[in-house]
Amino acid sequence: MLYPLLRPLFFSFDAERAHDLTLGLLARAGHLLPAQRIAPDPVSCMGLTFPNPVGLAAGLDKNGAAIDGLARLGFGFIEIGTITPRPQPGNPKPRMFRLPQAQAVINRMGFNNLGLDVLIENVRRSSFVRDGGILGINIGKNADTPIEHAVDDYLIGLRGAHPFASYITVNISSPNTKNLRQLQGADELDALLGALDAERQRLDAAAGRRVPLAVKIAPDLDNTQIDAIADAAVRHHLDALIATNTTLSRTGVENLPYGGEAGGLSGAPVYEKSTAVLRALSQRLAGRVALIGVGGITEGRHARAKIDAGAQLVQLYSGMVYRGPALVAEAAAALRAA
C-alpha cells in the first residue's frame, strides 16, 4: 500500500539507479517487511508443487542478493539471474529507460552480474531456499565467449546451479548479448539442448534428484521458429518453456521519449506479442511441455489471460515497476478466482 506514495521518489532517479536502490533495500532490510499474505493456490508443474502460480521473472535480482526480501512480497517462486560463469559489467550506461506513458521499460543491460560463484554464496545464505522455497536460476553466456562456444558457458552454469536450484532456466533470448538469439535457430538449439539434456541427466543421477530444465524464448518468432522450438523442447526432454523475453519491436512506443533507445522492450507493449507466442506453443505442444507466461502483465486479468492461453505459471517484472508489490496479490487473486 505504500508503493504509490514511494513511486514518485523512485521515479525521481534514473531507472537503473532506482532499481539498484530498491534491490539494495530489499537485500539489507527486506526481512523486516511484513510478509504479504497470499492465499494458498498450489499448482503442480515441472514435477514441483508451487504454493501459488505467480512468480518473479529473472532480471530483477541477477545475483540473488535479495531473495529473502523478495520472498516477503508473496511470490510463489523466485527466479534469479541471468548469471554468467564469470563476472561482467554489462553494456555501457545509460542502459535502462522507463516509458511511463506506455507502462514499459527498455533495457540493454547485457547480463551485468557478479558471476556464478557470488550467486551461489547468496543462495547458500538464503532462508527462503533453506525453508523449501522454489528458486529458479537463470543461466547465460559471457559476452566475450564466442557464440560457437556458448554451450561451454551454459554447461558451467548448469553444473554450478544444479545443487542449489529448484529448476534451471537457459536464457537464449536476450537481445542484449551479441548473437545470442542465434541459439534459437533449429540446428544451434538442437546442439545446445542435446548437450544440456545429457549433462542434466548425468547430474540428476549423481544427485539422486531431477532438476527441471526450462528455456526462455523471445517474442520475435515466426511460426516456423515456434514449431522448431516446440519440437526441440519435446525431443530434448525440456520441462518448460518460458514465453517470453523482451521484444525488439517498438510498436506503440515509437514516438515516446526513449522509445528509440536500443535494447529489449518489456511491459505493457509486449503483452499481446508474448501471449500470441504462448498460445501458439500451447497449441503445438498440447501439454507435452509446461509453459510459463511472462510479458506485459500489469493487471490481474493479464495473468488470467496467460493461463487461458496455455500457461501453468506466470511471472512478473516490469509491471511491478509501475504497480509495485500489489500486483503480486492482484495476479494471484485473479488466478484463484477463475
CORZI-V397206 format. One record per backbone hydrogen bond with DSSP energy under -1.0 kcal/mol. NH is the residue of the N-H (numbers start at 0). CO is the residue of the C=O. Records with the same first field share a line. If there is no record, write none. Layout:
NH = CO / CO
//
This chain:
4 = 1
5 = 1
6 = 2
9 = 5
10 = 6
11 = 8
12 = 9
17 = 13
18 = 14
19 = 15
20 = 16
21 = 17
22 = 18
23 = 19
24 = 20
25 = 21
26 = 22
27 = 23
28 = 24
29 = 25
31 = 28
32 = 29
35 = 71
40 = 50
42 = 49
44 = 47
47 = 44
49 = 42
54 = 313
55 = 76
56 = 315
58 = 80
69 = 65
70 = 66
72 = 69
73 = 70
75 = 53
77 = 133
78 = 55
79 = 135
80 = 60
82 = 137
87 = 112
90 = 108
96 = 105
98 = 103
101 = 98
102 = 99
103 = 98
104 = 265
105 = 96
106 = 263
107 = 94
112 = 87
115 = 83
118 = 114
119 = 115
120 = 116
121 = 117
122 = 118
123 = 119
124 = 120
125 = 122
129 = 125
130 = 126
131 = 128
132 = 127
135 = 77
136 = 166
137 = 79
138 = 168
139 = 82
144 = 141
148 = 145
149 = 146
151 = 148
153 = 149
154 = 150
155 = 151
156 = 152
157 = 153
158 = 154
159 = 155
160 = 156
161 = 157
163 = 160
164 = 160
165 = 134
166 = 134
167 = 211
168 = 136
169 = 213
170 = 138
171 = 215
179 = 176
181 = 178
182 = 179
183 = 180
184 = 181
188 = 184
189 = 185
190 = 186
191 = 187
192 = 188
193 = 189
194 = 190
195 = 191
196 = 192
197 = 193
198 = 194
199 = 195
200 = 196
201 = 197
202 = 198
203 = 199
204 = 200
205 = 201
206 = 202
207 = 203
208 = 203
213 = 167
214 = 239
215 = 169
216 = 241
220 = 218
225 = 221
226 = 222
227 = 223
228 = 224
229 = 225
230 = 226
231 = 227
232 = 228
233 = 229
234 = 230
235 = 231
236 = 233
237 = 232
238 = 212
239 = 212
240 = 289
241 = 214
242 = 291
244 = 216
246 = 264
252 = 249
255 = 252
258 = 255
260 = 257
263 = 106
264 = 246
265 = 104
267 = 102
269 = 266
270 = 267
273 = 269
274 = 270
275 = 271
276 = 272
277 = 273
278 = 274
279 = 275
280 = 276
281 = 277
282 = 278
283 = 279
284 = 280
285 = 281
287 = 284
289 = 238
291 = 240
292 = 312
293 = 242
297 = 295
302 = 298
303 = 299
304 = 300
305 = 301
306 = 302
307 = 303
308 = 304
309 = 306
310 = 305
311 = 290
312 = 290
313 = 52
314 = 292
315 = 54
319 = 316
320 = 317
322 = 318
323 = 319
326 = 323
327 = 324
328 = 324
329 = 325
330 = 326
331 = 327
332 = 328
333 = 329
334 = 330
335 = 331
336 = 332
//
